[in-house]
Amino acid sequence: MNQAQMEKTFGGPVVVGTPRRSAKSGWLWRTVEPHLWCSYCSRTFPNGVYRLGDSVRSCPYADCDADVAQDSSEWQWIRRMHPHYPPAPWLGIRYPADIAMPGRTV
Protein backbone atom coordinates (compact mmCIF):
# COMPACT_ATOMS: atom_id res chain seq x y z
CA MET A 1 0.00 0.00 0.00
CA ASN A 2 1.50 3.34 -0.97
CA GLN A 3 1.27 6.65 0.92
CA ALA A 4 -1.71 7.98 -1.08
CA GLN A 5 -3.69 4.78 -0.53
CA MET A 6 -2.96 4.84 3.19
CA GLU A 7 -4.05 8.47 3.51
CA LYS A 8 -7.29 7.66 1.67
CA THR A 9 -7.91 4.62 3.91
CA PHE A 10 -7.20 6.47 7.17
CA GLY A 11 -8.83 9.77 6.19
CA GLY A 12 -5.81 12.05 6.35
CA PRO A 13 -2.03 12.31 6.47
CA VAL A 14 -0.18 9.47 8.18
CA VAL A 15 3.44 8.72 9.00
CA VAL A 16 5.06 5.37 8.32
CA GLY A 17 7.68 4.79 11.00
CA THR A 18 9.45 1.96 12.73
CA PRO A 19 7.11 -0.80 13.90
CA ARG A 20 7.00 -1.36 17.63
CA ARG A 21 8.43 -4.64 18.87
CA SER A 22 6.56 -6.98 21.14
CA ALA A 23 7.68 -6.89 24.75
CA LYS A 24 5.94 -10.19 25.39
CA SER A 25 8.14 -12.27 23.11
CA GLY A 26 11.32 -11.94 25.13
CA TRP A 27 14.23 -9.55 25.09
CA LEU A 28 16.43 -11.32 22.60
CA TRP A 29 13.84 -12.64 20.16
CA ARG A 30 11.45 -9.70 20.07
CA THR A 31 9.08 -10.08 17.18
CA VAL A 32 7.18 -7.45 15.26
CA GLU A 33 3.41 -7.90 15.18
CA PRO A 34 2.23 -6.76 11.71
CA HIS A 35 -1.05 -5.26 12.98
CA LEU A 36 -2.11 -3.28 16.03
CA TRP A 37 -5.65 -2.83 17.35
CA CYS A 38 -6.92 0.48 18.77
CA SER A 39 -8.91 0.16 22.00
CA TYR A 40 -10.81 3.40 21.29
CA CYS A 41 -12.09 2.85 17.75
CA SER A 42 -11.75 -0.98 17.66
CA ARG A 43 -10.04 -0.87 14.27
CA THR A 44 -6.70 -2.29 13.21
CA PHE A 45 -3.80 -0.67 11.43
CA PRO A 46 -0.33 -1.67 10.26
CA ASN A 47 2.28 -1.57 13.00
CA GLY A 48 4.39 1.56 12.52
CA VAL A 49 1.65 3.69 10.91
CA TYR A 50 0.36 6.64 12.93
CA ARG A 51 -0.73 10.30 12.83
CA LEU A 52 1.28 13.03 14.49
CA GLY A 53 -0.83 15.05 16.87
CA ASP A 54 0.53 17.40 19.56
CA SER A 55 3.83 15.47 19.74
CA VAL A 56 1.92 12.21 20.32
CA ARG A 57 1.67 9.29 17.93
CA SER A 58 -2.07 8.96 17.43
CA CYS A 59 -4.21 6.24 15.91
CA PRO A 60 -3.93 6.65 12.12
CA TYR A 61 -7.71 6.93 11.68
CA ALA A 62 -8.60 10.63 11.35
CA ASP A 63 -11.70 10.31 13.57
CA CYS A 64 -9.80 8.73 16.51
CA ASP A 65 -7.46 10.51 18.93
CA ALA A 66 -6.09 7.50 20.80
CA ASP A 67 -2.41 7.40 21.72
CA VAL A 68 -0.83 4.48 19.87
CA ALA A 69 1.67 3.79 22.67
CA GLN A 70 -0.99 3.52 25.39
CA ASP A 71 -4.22 2.63 23.63
CA SER A 72 -3.25 -0.08 21.17
CA SER A 73 -2.71 -3.80 21.52
CA GLU A 74 -1.17 -6.41 19.32
CA TRP A 75 -3.65 -8.07 17.00
CA GLN A 76 -2.58 -11.54 18.14
CA TRP A 77 -3.70 -10.64 21.70
CA ILE A 78 -7.20 -9.70 20.46
CA ARG A 79 -7.36 -12.90 18.40
CA ARG A 80 -6.64 -14.99 21.48
CA MET A 81 -9.90 -13.70 22.96
CA HIS A 82 -11.74 -13.87 19.62
CA PRO A 83 -10.36 -16.79 17.58
CA HIS A 84 -13.07 -16.26 14.95
CA TYR A 85 -11.45 -12.93 13.96
CA PRO A 86 -9.27 -13.22 10.83
CA PRO A 87 -5.49 -13.78 11.10
CA ALA A 88 -4.92 -10.73 8.90
CA PRO A 89 -7.53 -8.05 9.72
CA TRP A 90 -9.18 -5.76 7.19
CA LEU A 91 -8.42 -2.07 7.55
CA GLY A 92 -11.38 0.11 8.53
CA ILE A 93 -13.45 -2.75 9.95
CA ARG A 94 -14.36 -2.53 13.63
CA TYR A 95 -13.42 -5.57 15.68
CA PRO A 96 -15.00 -5.09 19.13
CA ALA A 97 -13.12 -6.68 22.00
CA ASP A 98 -16.20 -6.98 24.22
CA ILE A 99 -14.08 -6.50 27.33
CA ALA A 100 -13.75 -3.62 29.74
CA MET A 101 -10.57 -1.72 28.90
CA PRO A 102 -8.75 0.03 31.77
CA GLY A 103 -9.55 3.72 31.96
CA ARG A 104 -12.57 3.48 29.64
CA THR A 105 -16.20 3.80 30.59
CA VAL A 106 -18.77 1.87 28.65
C-alpha positions as CSV (number, residue, x, y, z in Angstrom):
1,M,0.0,0.0,0.0
2,N,1.5,3.3,-1.0
3,Q,1.3,6.6,0.9
4,A,-1.7,8.0,-1.1
5,Q,-3.7,4.8,-0.5
6,M,-3.0,4.8,3.2
7,E,-4.1,8.5,3.5
8,K,-7.3,7.7,1.7
9,T,-7.9,4.6,3.9
10,F,-7.2,6.5,7.2
11,G,-8.8,9.8,6.2
12,G,-5.8,12.0,6.4
13,P,-2.0,12.3,6.5
14,V,-0.2,9.5,8.2
15,V,3.4,8.7,9.0
16,V,5.1,5.4,8.3
17,G,7.7,4.8,11.0
18,T,9.5,2.0,12.7
19,P,7.1,-0.8,13.9
20,R,7.0,-1.4,17.6
21,R,8.4,-4.6,18.9
22,S,6.6,-7.0,21.1
23,A,7.7,-6.9,24.7
24,K,5.9,-10.2,25.4
25,S,8.1,-12.3,23.1
26,G,11.3,-11.9,25.1
27,W,14.2,-9.5,25.1
28,L,16.4,-11.3,22.6
29,W,13.8,-12.6,20.2
30,R,11.4,-9.7,20.1
31,T,9.1,-10.1,17.2
32,V,7.2,-7.4,15.3
33,E,3.4,-7.9,15.2
34,P,2.2,-6.8,11.7
35,H,-1.0,-5.3,13.0
36,L,-2.1,-3.3,16.0
37,W,-5.7,-2.8,17.4
38,C,-6.9,0.5,18.8
39,S,-8.9,0.2,22.0
40,Y,-10.8,3.4,21.3
41,C,-12.1,2.8,17.8
42,S,-11.8,-1.0,17.7
43,R,-10.0,-0.9,14.3
44,T,-6.7,-2.3,13.2
45,F,-3.8,-0.7,11.4
46,P,-0.3,-1.7,10.3
47,N,2.3,-1.6,13.0
48,G,4.4,1.6,12.5
49,V,1.7,3.7,10.9
50,Y,0.4,6.6,12.9
51,R,-0.7,10.3,12.8
52,L,1.3,13.0,14.5
53,G,-0.8,15.1,16.9
54,D,0.5,17.4,19.6
55,S,3.8,15.5,19.7
56,V,1.9,12.2,20.3
57,R,1.7,9.3,17.9
58,S,-2.1,9.0,17.4
59,C,-4.2,6.2,15.9
60,P,-3.9,6.7,12.1
61,Y,-7.7,6.9,11.7
62,A,-8.6,10.6,11.4
63,D,-11.7,10.3,13.6
64,C,-9.8,8.7,16.5
65,D,-7.5,10.5,18.9
66,A,-6.1,7.5,20.8
67,D,-2.4,7.4,21.7
68,V,-0.8,4.5,19.9
69,A,1.7,3.8,22.7
70,Q,-1.0,3.5,25.4
71,D,-4.2,2.6,23.6
72,S,-3.3,-0.1,21.2
73,S,-2.7,-3.8,21.5
74,E,-1.2,-6.4,19.3
75,W,-3.7,-8.1,17.0
76,Q,-2.6,-11.5,18.1
77,W,-3.7,-10.6,21.7
78,I,-7.2,-9.7,20.5
79,R,-7.4,-12.9,18.4
80,R,-6.6,-15.0,21.5
81,M,-9.9,-13.7,23.0
82,H,-11.7,-13.9,19.6
83,P,-10.4,-16.8,17.6
84,H,-13.1,-16.3,14.9
85,Y,-11.4,-12.9,14.0
86,P,-9.3,-13.2,10.8
87,P,-5.5,-13.8,11.1
88,A,-4.9,-10.7,8.9
89,P,-7.5,-8.1,9.7
90,W,-9.2,-5.8,7.2
91,L,-8.4,-2.1,7.6
92,G,-11.4,0.1,8.5
93,I,-13.5,-2.8,9.9
94,R,-14.4,-2.5,13.6
95,Y,-13.4,-5.6,15.7
96,P,-15.0,-5.1,19.1
97,A,-13.1,-6.7,22.0
98,D,-16.2,-7.0,24.2
99,I,-14.1,-6.5,27.3
100,A,-13.7,-3.6,29.7
101,M,-10.6,-1.7,28.9
102,P,-8.8,0.0,31.8
103,G,-9.6,3.7,32.0
104,R,-12.6,3.5,29.6
105,T,-16.2,3.8,30.6
106,V,-18.8,1.9,28.7
